[in-house]
């Protein structure tokens, strides 16, 4: 229904600081990486795999029920933090959290936090946090409905115009039922760049190709760095009866 009178609408000018309700029986410490529970969405000191929500501005102890207390968190900005093994060449590289006080370059099982904005000294960098994932770009390639046993040897997906780091990759089925994929007739989906293998997964009777309109991660990313001019390629190798149907391959990078 259209308005027939003026109204006041809350306007939040400062985008940097946000208030989140805290999970019950939980303390969030100042300076902690903050994650949110799924699906309820209550804040807590980040546990590996949580969606990253920001950096705690203050310490809040919630001794009560879920949401009884709230904590303010930074959702934008640059923060100095230790990252094991960090060097100058890691500027621009994605960073992940394995706990509320630990950042790492290892993506598998951890939570994406942001990118290295600047280098301070060995093992210490400045992180630009990215809880809304604004810095992540996605390249999508549609694989046609290959006939059973048909392959793609090495098809270009993306040529990077500047240095990039791959964060994750997945297969997304396009409304079809895969058929004929088993232990003797596998379907292998593999990504590679100039440095070698980036990600690969072998589908068979135990590692099942995703069903209609479902997705599946291609797993651990190796060789995530793609220098300027590097080409990301896709290969699909199907056994004689393996027929995954049409699907998408999506790659997230910064």
Secondary structure, DSSP 8 states (H G I E B T S, - for coil): ---SS----------SEEEEEB-TTEEE-TT-EEEE-TTT--EEE-BTTSEEEEEESS-EEE-SSTTSSEEEEE-S-EEEEEBTT--GGGTT-EEEEEETTEEES--TTSEEEEEEEEEEETTEEEEEE-TT-TT-EEEEEEE----TT--EEEEEEEE-SS-EEEEEEEEEE-S---BS-SSSS-EEEEEEETTEEEEEEEESSSS----TT-EEE-----S-EE-TT-EEEEEEEE-TT-B--SEEEEEEE-
